[in-house]
Amino acid sequence: MERAAQQAVPLGQMEVFQALQRLHMTIFSQSVSPCGKFLAAGNNYGQIAIFRYPCPCSPLSMSSGTWPSGGLMPPSSDTQAPLPFPFSLSAALSSEAKEESKKPMVTFHAHDGPVYSMVSTDRHLLSAGDGEVKAWLWAEILKKGCKELWRRQPPYRTSLEVPEINALLLVPKENLLILAGGDCQLHAMDLETGTFMWALRGHTDYIHCLALRERSPEVLSGGEDGAVRLWDLRTAKEVQTVEVYKHEECSRPHNGRWIGCLATDSDWMVCGGGPALTLWHLRSSTPTTVFPMRAPQKHVTFYQDLILSAGQGRCVNQWQLSGELKAQVPGSSPGLLSLSLNQQPAAPECKVLTAAGNSCRVDVFTNLGYRAFSLSF
């Protein structure tokens, strides 16, 4: 009896601790699995949770194979590992839906600090925290075998430097991973060999966000210095700089000059943060539409003929390219840091928008008109 009583206190303390963790949780990043049926979410405690998307019941097949020790990316394999995880949208929306169905199927500790950014390749989940990026094999994660596959750290200027990595960007045609963050540089890593190819220097303060302009090919970066810089991947040089805060129609000195989000579509760019959310024509470096949103925006993306944005406040904002606010759809978090639109062709039935930020919840929008329900750590 005495031993049981001693154990009861720690268990109760653990429940209180977990409740406090959830209360103070921030979800920084999201990434869709290559099959399109699972969502990874990373929080400020270094945890990654894997949720099943709300889609019709169907078995999942993930390939798992072996690969040479010298390569980071395994070759294709015909070996299939069926992993049936049925999850019905109608069941999740029903009044009888259990909260357990909205909990993660797997949660694991990935980093010692926050998981600031994540991306997925055709087989891997890549996550970034303070100073390093790690790789996890999706097939193993879904079998609840969350073993780190590899980790890499960019060549920082001093051994004592451990800057956060705020943004990851895949460049599929070049098989590159671009990392950027607290050291004010963009680092390019070859995903085949794991070696860092070059570093791009130009920002004078830390970098918040990256975007890919595929046709050029160019990478755009935005940061605390208020500049959006365009980099040509063929020459590894800066080719254009847009200092957003210097344009009177965009400037909001009371919010600062920092760029917190950006996205591209051909010759167009949308960016925001301290300055107003603005649509730019890149060839002419001209702001064409300033969106009437007072709150700083933290995430933005093009979607069909709309622009979706989120930031301070509960709402996902839907904008016409002309600047008209089409809709504001409220979520459950007081502030939003990331939007994830599942557009994987392998799972068209799982095409949903998810939004996360300053809470332990991931809001699920089955269409752009309303929040259907929330997943939760």
C-alpha positions in Angstrom: 0.0 0.0 0.0 2.8 2.4 0.8 4.5 1.9 -2.5 1.2 2.4 -4.3 0.6 5.7 -2.4 4.1 6.9 -3.3 3.4 6.2 -7.0 0.0 8.0 -6.9 1.6 11.4 -6.3 4.0 11.4 -9.3 1.2 10.2 -11.5 -1.0 13.1 -10.4 1.8 15.5 -10.8 2.4 14.3 -14.3 -1.2 14.9 -15.2 -1.0 18.5 -13.9 2.3 19.0 -15.7 0.8 17.7 -19.0 -2.2 20.0 -18.6 0.1 23.0 -18.0 2.1 22.0 -21.1 -1.0 22.0 -23.2 -2.1 25.3 -21.7 1.2 27.0 -22.7 1.8 25.1 -26.0 2.6 26.7 -29.3 2.5 24.8 -32.5 5.1 26.3 -34.9 5.1 24.0 -37.8 3.1 21.4 -39.9 3.9 19.0 -42.7 1.8 16.7 -44.8 3.0 13.0 -45.3 3.9 12.0 -48.9 0.8 9.8 -49.1 -1.4 12.8 -48.1 -3.2 11.0 -45.3 -1.2 12.1 -42.2 -0.2 15.4 -40.7 2.9 16.1 -38.6 2.8 19.1 -36.1 5.8 20.4 -34.2 5.5 22.3 -30.9 7.6 24.5 -28.6 8.5 21.5 -26.4 10.4 19.7 -29.2 7.6 17.3 -29.8 6.2 16.1 -33.1 2.7 14.6 -33.2 1.3 12.6 -36.1 -2.4 12.9 -36.8 -4.5 11.0 -39.2 -6.2 13.3 -41.7 -10.0 13.3 -41.8 -10.6 11.2 -44.9 -12.6 8.1 -45.9 -11.5 4.7 -44.6 -8.8 3.2 -46.7 -5.6 1.3 -46.2 -2.3 3.1 -46.5 0.8 1.6 -48.2 4.2 3.0 -47.4 7.4 1.7 -48.9 10.3 0.8 -46.7 13.6 -0.3 -48.1 17.3 -0.4 -47.5 19.8 2.0 -49.0 23.6 2.5 -49.2 25.1 3.9 -46.1 26.6 6.8 -48.0 23.2 8.3 -49.1 20.6 10.2 -47.1 17.7 9.3 -49.4 16.8 5.6 -49.8 16.1 4.4 -53.4 12.7 3.3 -54.5 11.4 0.0 -53.3 8.6 -2.3 -54.3 8.2 -3.5 -50.8 4.8 -2.4 -49.5 4.0 -2.1 -45.8 0.2 -1.8 -45.5 -0.8 0.4 -42.5 -4.6 0.6 -42.3 -5.6 3.6 -40.1 -9.3 4.1 -40.9 -10.6 7.6 -40.0 -14.0 8.7 -41.2 -14.8 12.4 -41.7 -18.5 11.8 -41.0 -17.5 10.0 -37.8 -15.3 12.9 -36.7 -18.1 15.4 -37.3 -20.8 13.4 -35.6 -22.1 14.2 -32.1 -20.9 10.8 -30.9 -17.3 11.5 -32.0 -14.9 10.7 -29.2 -12.1 13.1 -28.3 -9.6 10.2 -28.6 -10.3 10.1 -32.3 -8.8 13.7 -32.6 -5.7 12.9 -30.6 -2.3 12.0 -32.3 -1.6 8.4 -33.2 2.1 9.0 -32.4 3.9 11.7 -30.4 7.7 11.7 -30.0 10.4 13.9 -28.7 12.4 15.2 -31.7 14.4 18.2 -30.5 15.6 19.7 -27.3 14.0 23.0 -28.2 11.1 24.1 -30.4 10.4 22.5 -33.7 10.4 25.6 -35.8 10.0 24.1 -39.3 9.2 20.9 -41.1 9.0 19.6 -44.6 8.4 16.2 -46.2 10.2 14.5 -49.1 8.7 11.4 -50.8 9.9 9.3 -47.9 11.2 11.5 -45.1 10.0 14.0 -42.6 12.6 16.7 -42.0 12.4 18.8 -38.9 14.5 21.8 -37.7 15.1 23.2 -34.3 18.0 25.0 -32.6 21.0 24.7 -34.9 20.3 21.4 -36.7 18.0 19.5 -39.0 16.9 15.9 -38.4 15.4 13.3 -40.7 12.8 10.7 -39.8 11.5 7.9 -42.1 7.7 8.3 -42.6 7.2 4.5 -42.9 8.9 3.9 -39.5 7.0 6.8 -37.8 3.7 5.3 -38.9 4.7 2.0 -37.5 5.5 3.9 -34.2 9.2 3.4 -34.6 10.4 7.0 -34.3 14.1 6.6 -34.7 16.2 9.5 -35.9 17.7 8.6 -39.3 20.3 11.4 -39.5 21.0 14.9 -38.3 23.0 17.7 -39.9 24.3 21.1 -38.7 25.2 23.9 -41.1 28.8 25.2 -40.9 28.2 28.1 -38.5 30.9 30.8 -38.1 31.8 29.8 -34.5 31.4 26.5 -32.7 29.5 28.3 -29.9 26.8 29.5 -32.3 23.5 27.6 -32.1 21.0 29.7 -34.0 17.4 28.6 -34.5 16.5 27.3 -38.0 13.2 29.1 -38.7 12.6 27.9 -42.2 13.1 24.8 -44.4 12.5 24.7 -48.2 12.8 21.8 -50.6 14.1 22.4 -54.1 13.1 19.1 -55.7 14.7 19.6 -59.1 18.1 20.3 -57.6 17.6 17.8 -54.7 18.5 20.5 -52.3 17.3 21.5 -48.9 17.5 25.2 -48.0 17.8 26.2 -44.3 17.6 29.7 -42.9 17.3 31.3 -39.5 19.2 33.0 -36.7 22.6 33.3 -38.4 21.2 35.5 -41.2 22.3 33.1 -43.9 20.7 30.6 -46.3 22.4 27.2 -46.3 22.0 24.7 -49.2 22.3 21.0 -48.4 22.6 18.3 -51.0 20.0 15.7 -49.9 21.9 12.9 -51.7 25.2 13.3 -49.8 24.3 15.4 -46.8 26.9 18.0 -47.6 26.4 21.7 -47.4 27.1 23.2 -50.8 27.1 26.9 -50.2 25.8 29.7 -47.9 24.1 32.9 -49.1 24.9 36.1 -47.2 23.1 39.4 -47.5 20.5 39.6 -44.7 21.6 41.7 -41.7 19.2 40.2 -39.2 17.7 36.8 -38.8 15.6 35.2 -41.4 11.9 34.2 -40.9 10.7 32.7 -44.1 11.5 31.2 -47.5 9.7 30.6 -50.7 10.6 28.9 -54.0 10.1 30.5 -57.5 10.4 27.3 -59.4 10.5 28.5 -63.0 13.6 30.7 -62.5 14.8 28.8 -60.3 15.0 31.4 -57.5 14.6 31.3 -53.7 13.1 34.2 -51.8 13.9 35.0 -48.2 12.4 37.5 -45.8 13.7 38.5 -42.4 13.9 40.9 -39.5 15.9 43.4 -41.6 12.7 44.2 -43.6 14.1 43.0 -46.9 12.9 40.3 -49.3 15.9 39.0 -51.2 15.8 36.9 -54.4 18.7 34.4 -54.9 19.5 32.7 -58.2 20.2 29.0 -57.4 22.3 28.6 -60.6 24.8 31.2 -59.6 24.2 31.2 -55.8 24.0 35.0 -55.9 21.5 37.6 -54.9 19.7 39.1 -57.9 17.0 41.4 -56.4 16.2 43.1 -53.2 12.8 44.4 -52.2 12.9 46.6 -49.1 9.2 46.5 -48.3 9.2 49.0 -45.4 10.6 51.8 -47.6 7.4 51.9 -49.6 5.1 54.3 -48.0 1.9 52.4 -48.9 3.3 49.3 -47.1 5.2 50.9 -44.2 3.8 50.6 -40.7 6.6 51.9 -38.4 4.6 51.1 -35.2 4.7 47.3 -36.2 8.4 47.3 -37.3 10.0 46.4 -40.6 10.3 42.6 -40.2 9.0 40.2 -42.9 7.3 37.3 -41.3 5.7 35.5 -44.3 5.9 35.3 -48.1 4.7 33.2 -51.0 5.2 33.3 -54.7 3.3 32.4 -57.9 5.2 33.0 -61.1 6.0 36.7 -61.3 4.0 37.6 -58.2 4.9 37.7 -54.6 2.8 38.3 -51.5 4.6 39.2 -48.2 3.8 40.7 -44.8 4.7 41.1 -41.2 5.5 44.5 -39.7 4.7 46.1 -43.1 1.2 45.6 -44.5 0.4 42.3 -46.3 1.1 43.3 -50.0 1.0 41.7 -53.4 4.0 42.6 -55.5 4.9 42.2 -59.2 8.5 40.9 -59.0 9.7 41.9 -62.5 9.0 45.6 -61.8 9.4 45.4 -58.0 6.1 47.2 -57.7 3.4 46.8 -55.0 0.1 46.3 -56.7 -2.3 45.5 -53.9 -2.1 46.4 -50.2 -4.5 44.3 -48.2 -6.4 46.2 -45.5 -5.3 44.1 -42.5 -4.1 45.8 -39.4 -2.7 42.7 -37.5 0.7 41.4 -38.6 0.5 38.3 -40.6 2.7 35.2 -39.9 1.7 32.9 -42.8 0.5 33.4 -46.3 -0.2 31.2 -49.4 -1.7 31.4 -52.8 -4.7 29.1 -53.3 -6.4 29.1 -56.7 -7.6 32.7 -57.3 -7.3 33.6 -53.6 -4.7 34.5 -51.0 -5.0 32.9 -47.6 -3.3 34.6 -44.6 -3.1 34.2 -40.9 -1.3 35.8 -37.9 -2.4 37.8 -34.9 -6.0 36.9 -34.2 -8.1 33.7 -34.5 -9.1 34.0 -38.2 -7.9 32.6 -41.4 -8.3 35.4 -43.9 -9.4 34.9 -47.5 -8.4 37.7 -49.9 -9.3 38.4 -53.5 -6.2 39.5 -55.5 -7.8 42.9 -55.9 -7.5 43.4 -52.1 -11.1 42.6 -51.1 -11.6 40.6 -48.0 -13.8 37.7 -49.1 -14.1 36.0 -45.7 -12.6 35.6 -42.2 -13.0 32.1 -40.8 -12.4 31.9 -37.0 -10.4 29.1 -35.4 -9.8 28.0 -31.9 -6.3 29.5 -31.3 -5.8 33.1 -30.2 -3.0 33.5 -32.8 -2.0 31.5 -35.9 1.6 30.7 -37.0 1.1 28.1 -39.8 -1.3 27.1 -42.4 -1.1 23.7 -44.2 -3.1 22.9 -47.3 -3.1 19.2 -48.2 -2.9 19.1 -52.0 -1.2 15.7 -52.3 -2.5 14.1 -55.5 -2.2 10.7 -53.8 -5.1 11.5 -51.5 -7.6 13.9 -53.1 -10.2 12.8 -50.6 -8.1 14.3 -47.8 -7.9 17.8 -49.2 -8.3 20.0 -46.1 -6.8 23.1 -44.7 -5.3 23.0 -41.2 -4.2 26.0 -39.1 -2.2 26.0 -35.9 -0.5 28.5 -33.6 -0.8 29.6 -29.9 -2.6 26.6 -28.5 -2.4 22.8 -28.4 -5.0 22.5 -31.2 -4.8 22.1 -34.9 -8.0 23.4 -36.6 -9.3 21.4 -39.5 -11.2 23.2 -42.3 -13.0 20.8 -44.6 -13.8 23.7 -46.9 -12.8 27.3 -46.6 -16.1 28.4 -45.1 -15.9 27.0 -41.6 -13.8 25.1 -39.0 -15.1 21.6 -38.9 -13.3 20.5 -35.7 -9.9 20.5 -34.0 -7.2 18.0 -33.5 -5.3 18.3 -30.3 -1.9 17.3 -28.7 
